[in-house]
Amino acid sequence: IPKQQGSTTLIATPVYWDYQARLAKELGSAGKLSLFVFGSNDTLHVLDADPTRGDLDLGTHIGFHRAIATWTVTKDGWVSKLSPSYGFESNQISLGSINIDAGAQVISLREDLSKQINSKLTLMTGYDGQLRLEDLRFHIPIPNQTRTFGRTQPNLIDIDHTFPDAGNALYLEALWDPTKNLRVVPGIRGDWFHYNGTDRFTYDPRIVAHWSLTPTFALKAGVGIFHQPQEPQVLDAQYGNPNLRPIWADQYHLGFEKRFTDAITLDTTFYYQRRHNLPVTDPGAHFLDTGKGRGYGMELLLRHEITRHFFGWISYTLSRAEQTSGTVGNIDSGGMLGAISPPVTGKYFPTPFDQTHNLILIASYKLNANWELGTRFRLVSGVP
């Protein structure tokens, strides 16, 4: 922004960067080995037009770095894909006297096994595990648990916790083609979560189907159950509630795919999901799992495949994301991070991440062997 002494212009802007790199090596009969490294860093700054005051750093930072190695090998009809990974995550928020610094080292291991039984059936199974070495530091207000008289302010408490979180899962899927034009994919996944000293077991059945009515038109549909653990801080035995149940959602989608030419396709999906056991702040138990949420909308993707000179796509999403109570860990309803959120009313209202319209356009045109032009445009309404 133009600098001018005495100006009162302030602009909040995100500052971010990211990177990625990939290496691959063919090993002959021993398979193929690859390494993928990627990461990003996001901060929020306030730019001041008055050069005598300087810009402000709001103390908000989100970043991650990760390296994933993959070894793929085929033997006796089985295809094995082994993927160990290591990464680091960081999330920092500062709001006046409130400070949150959450970091974690993440060690993961995934093994995918698949085998074609016959021309109509392929089985897939595998293991998915993750170990998170959490490091949480909070300087946040904790409401008094006793009755007081007059106006009071929550006490600011320093919390410093380091602990391991682990997740282990086994899954089984089948690619079944009962007819030439119909594919059905049933599956089930079982998870064991060990988060902040608590243990939870979940089971997620799912099924999707794809039916090609003509060579250029297909229908698709799916339904499934999906679980995730509560955040470790809300399961804390002292400041949280270790009795919270895992968050789960039932999801449904229906759509169609249309191919206009060899290069141009249209993919449209209508979806609906319900979320259950969302954490809600409570003055007595710290947190309850009585919150609910839902999301519904339409996704449209018009894509032009990569050709000699042109590549591009247009995507549009019309959606609604709603919940019945204030979101734990976000500023909403005029509240303060760490304060008591509004009680559950049973009525849905938009979440802090609701975006009604999301339009993205990407295009790239190759002029010759040395020059290529590209552009990107995005239009979003809602919050944030």
C-alpha positions in Angstrom: 0.0 0.0 0.0 1.2 3.6 -0.6 3.2 4.9 2.4 2.1 8.3 3.8 3.1 9.7 7.2 0.0 10.3 9.4 -2.2 7.9 7.4 -4.6 5.7 9.4 -4.9 3.0 6.7 -4.5 -0.5 8.0 -4.8 -3.7 5.8 -4.8 -7.3 7.2 -3.2 -9.6 4.7 -2.1 -13.3 4.8 1.6 -13.9 4.0 2.4 -17.4 2.9 4.8 -19.7 1.0 4.9 -23.3 0.1 7.2 -25.8 -1.6 7.2 -29.3 -3.0 9.8 -31.7 -4.6 9.6 -35.2 -5.8 12.3 -37.9 -6.7 11.6 -41.3 -8.2 13.8 -44.3 -9.0 13.0 -47.5 -10.9 14.5 -50.6 -9.1 13.8 -53.2 -11.8 12.3 -56.3 -10.3 12.6 -54.8 -6.8 9.9 -52.2 -7.7 9.9 -48.5 -7.6 11.0 -46.0 -4.9 9.9 -42.4 -4.6 10.3 -39.5 -2.2 7.9 -36.6 -1.9 8.8 -33.5 0.2 6.4 -30.7 0.7 5.3 -28.0 3.2 3.8 -24.5 3.8 3.9 -21.6 6.1 1.1 -19.1 6.7 1.1 -15.9 8.8 -1.3 -12.9 9.2 0.2 -9.4 9.1 -1.3 -5.9 9.3 0.2 -3.5 6.8 0.4 0.1 8.0 0.4 3.0 5.5 2.2 5.2 8.1 6.0 4.3 7.7 6.7 5.7 11.2 4.6 3.0 12.9 5.7 0.0 10.8 3.8 -3.1 10.0 2.3 -5.4 12.7 2.6 -9.1 13.3 -0.6 -10.6 14.8 1.2 -13.6 16.1 -0.8 -16.0 14.0 1.2 -18.8 12.3 0.3 -22.1 10.8 2.9 -24.3 9.1 3.8 -27.9 8.3 6.6 -29.8 6.7 6.5 -33.5 5.6 8.5 -36.1 3.7 6.8 -39.3 2.4 8.7 -42.2 0.9 6.9 -44.8 -1.1 8.1 -48.3 -2.2 5.9 -50.1 -4.7 6.5 -53.7 -5.6 4.6 -56.5 -7.4 5.0 -60.2 -6.5 2.7 -63.2 -7.3 -0.2 -61.0 -8.3 0.0 -58.9 -5.2 0.8 -55.2 -5.4 2.3 -53.7 -2.3 2.7 -50.0 -1.6 4.6 -49.1 1.6 4.7 -45.5 2.7 6.6 -44.3 5.8 6.5 -40.5 6.5 7.8 -37.9 8.9 6.6 -34.4 9.5 6.3 -31.4 11.8 3.3 -29.2 12.4 3.0 -25.8 14.1 0.0 -23.7 15.0 0.4 -20.4 16.9 -2.3 -17.9 17.9 -1.9 -14.7 19.9 -4.9 -12.5 20.9 -3.9 -9.9 23.5 -3.0 -11.8 26.7 -4.1 -15.1 25.2 -1.5 -17.3 23.6 -1.7 -20.8 22.0 1.4 -22.6 20.7 0.7 -26.2 19.5 3.2 -28.3 17.7 3.6 -31.9 16.9 6.1 -34.3 15.3 4.1 -36.7 13.1 5.4 -40.2 12.2 3.2 -42.3 9.9 3.2 -45.6 8.2 0.8 -46.9 5.6 0.8 -50.3 3.8 -1.6 -50.9 0.9 -2.0 -54.4 -0.5 -4.2 -55.3 -3.6 -4.8 -58.4 -5.6 -7.0 -59.0 -8.7 -9.0 -62.2 -7.9 -10.6 -62.4 -11.4 -11.8 -60.1 -14.1 -14.7 -58.8 -12.0 -13.2 -58.6 -8.5 -10.1 -57.0 -6.9 -9.5 -57.0 -3.2 -7.6 -54.3 -1.3 -6.5 -54.3 2.3 -4.0 -52.4 4.4 -2.8 -50.7 7.5 -2.8 -47.0 8.4 -0.9 -45.8 11.5 0.2 -42.5 12.9 2.1 -41.4 16.0 1.9 -37.8 17.0 4.3 -36.4 19.6 2.2 -33.4 20.8 3.7 -30.3 22.5 0.9 -28.0 23.7 1.4 -24.6 25.4 -1.6 -22.5 26.3 -1.9 -19.1 28.2 -5.7 -18.9 28.2 -8.6 -17.9 30.5 -10.2 -20.6 32.6 -13.6 -19.7 34.1 -14.1 -20.0 37.8 -15.8 -23.2 38.9 -17.3 -21.7 42.0 -20.1 -19.2 42.5 -18.9 -15.6 42.7 -20.5 -12.2 43.3 -20.4 -9.3 40.9 -18.4 -9.1 37.6 -15.5 -11.4 37.4 -12.8 -12.1 34.9 -11.5 -15.7 34.1 -8.1 -16.5 35.5 -5.3 -16.7 33.0 -3.7 -20.1 33.3 -0.4 -21.5 31.8 -0.8 -25.0 30.5 2.2 -27.0 29.2 1.6 -30.6 28.1 3.7 -33.0 26.1 2.3 -36.5 25.3 2.0 -39.0 22.5 -1.2 -39.6 20.5 -1.6 -42.7 18.3 -4.0 -43.9 15.7 -4.0 -47.4 14.1 -6.4 -48.6 11.5 -7.1 -51.7 9.3 -9.2 -51.5 6.2 -10.7 -53.8 3.6 -12.2 -52.8 0.2 -13.5 -54.6 -2.8 -13.6 -53.4 -6.4 -16.5 -55.4 -7.8 -17.7 -55.1 -11.4 -20.9 -57.1 -11.6 -21.5 -55.8 -15.2 -19.3 -54.2 -17.8 -20.7 -50.7 -17.0 -21.2 -50.9 -13.2 -18.6 -50.8 -10.5 -19.4 -51.2 -6.8 -16.9 -50.5 -4.0 -17.9 -51.7 -0.6 -15.5 -51.2 2.3 -15.0 -51.1 6.1 -12.4 -49.5 8.2 -11.6 -50.0 11.9 -9.7 -47.5 14.0 -8.1 -47.5 17.4 -7.4 -44.0 18.8 -5.2 -43.4 21.8 -5.4 -39.7 22.4 -4.3 -37.9 25.6 -4.6 -41.1 27.7 -8.0 -42.1 26.3 -8.8 -45.1 24.1 -11.6 -45.3 21.5 -12.5 -47.9 18.9 -14.6 -47.1 15.8 -15.9 -48.9 12.8 -16.7 -47.2 9.5 -18.7 -49.0 6.7 -18.8 -47.3 3.3 -20.0 -48.1 -0.2 -19.8 -46.2 -3.5 -21.1 -47.0 -7.0 -20.3 -45.8 -10.5 -22.7 -46.7 -13.4 -21.8 -45.8 -17.0 -25.1 -45.4 -18.9 -23.4 -44.5 -22.2 -19.8 -44.1 -23.2 -20.0 -40.4 -22.4 -22.4 -40.3 -19.4 -22.2 -41.9 -16.0 -24.0 -41.7 -12.6 -22.3 -42.0 -9.3 -23.4 -42.3 -5.6 -22.0 -43.1 -2.2 -22.8 -43.4 1.5 -20.5 -43.9 4.4 -19.7 -43.4 8.1 -16.5 -41.5 9.1 -15.0 -41.1 12.6 -12.3 -38.8 13.9 -10.9 -38.4 17.5 -11.6 -35.4 19.6 -8.7 -32.9 19.8 -6.3 -33.9 22.5 -6.7 -30.7 24.5 -10.4 -31.2 25.0 -9.7 -34.7 26.3 -7.4 -33.4 29.0 -8.3 -34.9 32.4 -7.8 -31.6 34.2 -8.9 -28.9 31.8 -11.1 -31.0 29.4 -13.3 -34.0 29.5 -11.8 -37.5 28.9 -15.2 -39.0 28.5 -16.1 -37.4 25.2 -17.0 -39.7 22.4 -15.3 -39.5 19.0 -16.7 -37.1 16.4 -18.5 -39.0 13.6 -20.4 -38.1 10.4 -22.7 -39.8 8.0 -22.1 -38.6 4.4 -24.1 -39.0 1.2 -23.4 -38.0 -2.3 -25.1 -38.3 -5.7 -23.9 -37.0 -9.1 -23.1 -37.5 -12.7 -20.1 -37.3 -15.1 -20.5 -36.1 -18.7 -17.8 -36.2 -21.4 -18.4 -33.7 -24.2 -15.2 -34.3 -26.2 -12.0 -36.2 -25.7 -10.6 -33.2 -23.8 -13.7 -31.6 -22.1 -15.6 -33.2 -19.2 -18.2 -32.1 -16.6 -18.3 -33.6 -13.1 -21.2 -32.6 -10.9 -21.8 -33.8 -7.3 -24.6 -33.1 -4.8 -23.8 -33.9 -1.2 -25.2 -33.9 2.3 -23.5 -34.7 5.6 -24.4 -34.7 9.3 -21.8 -34.4 12.1 -22.3 -35.7 15.6 -20.6 -35.4 19.0 -19.0 -32.0 18.3 -17.3 -30.6 21.5 -19.2 -27.7 23.2 -17.7 -25.7 26.1 -19.5 -26.2 29.5 -18.9 -24.4 32.8 -19.2 -27.6 34.8 -17.7 -30.4 32.7 -15.4 -28.1 30.6 -16.6 -29.8 27.5 -19.6 -31.8 26.4 -20.1 -33.8 23.1 -23.6 -32.5 22.4 -22.9 -30.3 19.4 -24.2 -31.1 15.9 -23.3 -29.9 12.5 -24.4 -30.4 8.9 -23.2 -29.5 5.4 -24.9 -29.7 2.0 -24.4 -28.3 -1.4 -23.3 -28.9 -5.0 -19.9 -29.1 -6.6 -19.3 -28.6 -10.3 -16.0 -29.1 -12.2 -15.7 -28.3 -15.9 -12.3 -29.5 -17.0 -10.2 -29.3 -20.2 -7.5 -32.0 -20.1 -3.9 -31.2 -21.0 -3.5 -31.0 -24.7 -0.7 -29.7 -26.9 -1.4 -26.0 -26.1 -4.1 -25.7 -23.5 -5.1 -26.8 -20.1 -7.7 -25.4 -17.7 -10.7 -25.9 -15.5 -13.6 -24.0 -13.9 -14.9 -25.2 -10.5 -17.9 -23.8 -8.6 -19.3 -24.9 -5.2 -22.6 -23.8 -3.8 -22.6 -24.9 -0.2 -23.8 -24.4 3.4 -22.0 -25.4 6.6 -24.0 -25.1 9.8 -23.8 -26.1 13.4 -25.9 -25.9 16.6 -23.3 -24.4 19.0 -20.2 -22.2 19.1 -17.1 -23.9 17.7 -14.4 -24.9 20.2 -11.1 -23.2 19.3 -12.5 -20.4 17.1 -13.8 -16.9 17.6 -17.5 -16.7 16.9 -20.7 -15.4 18.2 -18.8 -12.3 19.4 -17.1 -14.5 21.9 -13.4 -14.8 22.9 -11.1 -17.7 22.4 -11.3 -19.8 25.5 -14.5 -18.2 26.7 -17.9 -20.0 27.2 -19.6 -20.5 23.8 -23.3 -20.1 23.4 -25.3 -23.0 24.8 -26.7 -25.6 22.4 -30.0 -24.4 21.1 -30.9 -27.1 18.6 -31.1 -24.4 15.9 -28.5 -24.4 13.1 -26.5 -21.4 12.1 -23.5 -20.9 9.8 -20.1 -22.1 11.0 -17.0 -19.8 11.1 -15.9 -21.6 7.9 -19.1 -21.3 5.9 -18.6 -20.3 2.3 -21.7 -20.0 0.2 -20.1 -19.4 -3.2 -16.7 -20.6 -4.3 -15.7 -20.0 -7.9 -12.2 -20.9 -9.2 -10.9 -20.5 -12.7 -7.5 -21.8 -13.9 -6.1 -21.6 -17.4 -2.7 -22.2 -19.1 -1.8 -21.8 -22.7 1.5 -22.9 -24.2 2.7 -20.5 -26.9 5.8 -22.4 -28.0 8.6 -24.5 -26.5 9.9 -21.5 -24.5 6.8 -19.6 -23.4 3.6 -20.5 -21.5 0.9 -18.1 -20.2 -1.3 -18.9 -17.2 -3.8 -17.3 -15.0 -5.9 -18.1 -11.9 -9.0 -16.4 -10.5 -11.0 -17.0 -7.3 -14.2 -15.5 -6.0 -15.5 -16.5 -2.6 -18.4 -15.3 -0.5 -19.1 -16.0 3.2 -16.7 -16.5 6.1 -13.8 -16.3 6.3 
